[in-house]
Amino acid sequence: MSLQQRDKKHIWHPLTQHQTAAPPIAIVKAKGALLWDEDGKEYIDGIASWYTAMYGHCNDHIITSVSKQLKELDQVVFTGFTHEPAVQLSERLMAILPPNQQKLFFNDNGSTAVEAGIKMALQYHYNKGAKRDTLIAFEEGFHGDTFGAMSVSGLSVYNGPFEEFFLKVVRIATPTTEQPDALLAQLEEILENNNCAAFVYEPLVQGAAGMKFHNAMGLEQLLKRCKHHDVLCIADEVMTGFGKTGRNFASEYLDTPPDIMCLSKALTAGVAAMSVTTCTQQVFDAFLGETISKGFFHAHTYSANPLACSAAIAGLELLTSNAIQDDGERIYQKHCAFAKRIKKHPKVASVRTMGLIFALDLALETDRYGAVRDLLFAHFMERGVFLRPLGNTIYILPPFVTTDQQLEQIYGAVESCLPLV
Ligand SMILES: *Cc1c(COP(=O)(O)O)cnc(C)c1O
């Protein structure tokens, strides 16, 4: 029996309508920017497996670090215990995060990083004796699939059946200009008329919305208004973190740092599910007291798993290396050159680049998971390029180690799809 047939027997895949979906492609091997399927066909991983394997698959430096850790300490409860990989990771992360970030809480994935961030914000106000029950979030944001994270997400394809069970959220548009006066007025009204606890946002780039960019100065002003009302700013950098926007974190483009940050995906360089939620000393201090109930009673069994931490430490060593920083610049320059070449094509409505992110919108209207998307996906895969178009957006977010030749192959696949749409 083929892997596909065995898969079909018991496995329920994510984001999949099993009645109509094509069978999944069985991947047997990965190295650097490449994936191989069971028939030996090679694909360039043009989105670094959802922006996780940013330093390349099966990276030797990561393998060495995790293998060594696996022989030392595999797992221990993180309530009442600690260990070197967790402590070292906290030290190394704090060294590159905005300086107001002082405390780090471990979770299992991006959704639970956001979930913990929301709970922290709600309890922060509760512990201070204030009843704050409303969250502010951007339209079209994506923050994950657990209930709190889903509540702040604004992409209705995921949310339909659950909407009536959501937390209380008011939504605002993303700032498109440096002076978002109307938006600021709307935010001010929301802040005046609700008991707002936190503002959850993807800084500068909304990934799942189709790599939509928004204005940094405009965002800055929204954050300032929120801070003025003691509304905690929660930056969801699960996608944008670790160099993808051209800086280590997208929040570095702003003068106003977040109160809480959520990190996952590339955190563990594509080898383990782990996330962290970091916060300021001020947030942490609101949980101190003589009564146990003032503490943050939230835990995941695999919190701070030593193997995941060792992968993250090795990942940070790579991120801050000259080689990876140079690769980031090289890919950005290649993206810009490609953008220039393709933006006048009649089928292309707009092109944008930031760091490792390249995105283009096709000049057509289409459903997020419609026929055009399927056609494009098949076209790319046939050419040995793995990309996941979203609606009319085609985006590339390759691993740092993608070679120039591999980039050209990705660009070629994108260019050659245009006559088809
Ligand atoms: C992927 C993503 C999440 C959810 O992360 P999971 O690990 O899939 O739970 C949350 N926020 C953003 C911005 C993401 O891109």
The ligand as an SDF file (V2000), in Angstrom:
LIG
                    3D

 15 15  0  0  0  0  0  0  0  0999 V2000
    0.7760   30.7060   12.3210 C   0  0  0  0  0  0  0  0  0  0  0  0
    0.3490   31.8510   13.1400 C   0  0  0  0  0  0  0  0  0  0  0  0
   -0.2810   31.6690   14.3840 C   0  0  0  0  0  0  0  0  0  0  0  0
   -0.6710   30.3120   14.8940 C   0  0  0  0  0  0  0  0  0  0  0  0
    0.4330   29.5040   15.1450 O   0  0  0  0  0  0  0  0  0  0  0  0
    0.2420   27.9190   15.2850 P   0  0  0  0  0  0  0  0  0  0  0  0
    1.5930   27.4350   15.6490 O   0  0  0  0  0  0  0  0  0  0  0  0
   -0.2100   27.4410   13.9390 O   0  0  0  0  0  0  0  0  0  0  0  0
   -0.7690   27.6790   16.3240 O   0  0  0  0  0  0  0  0  0  0  0  0
   -0.5780   32.7750   15.1370 C   0  0  0  0  0  0  0  0  0  0  0  0
   -0.2810   34.0190   14.6990 N   0  0  0  0  0  0  0  0  0  0  0  0
    0.3210   34.2320   13.5210 C   0  0  0  0  0  0  0  0  0  0  0  0
    0.6290   35.6390   13.0960 C   0  0  0  0  0  0  0  0  0  0  0  0
    0.6490   33.1680   12.6960 C   0  0  0  0  0  0  0  0  0  0  0  0
    1.2300   33.3840   11.5100 O   0  0  0  0  0  0  0  0  0  0  0  0
  1  2  1  0
  2  3  1  0
  2 14  2  0
  3  4  1  0
  3 10  2  0
  4  5  1  0
  5  6  1  0
  6  7  2  0
  6  8  1  0
  6  9  1  0
 10 11  1  0
 11 12  2  0
 12 13  1  0
 12 14  1  0
 14 15  1  0
M  END
$$$$
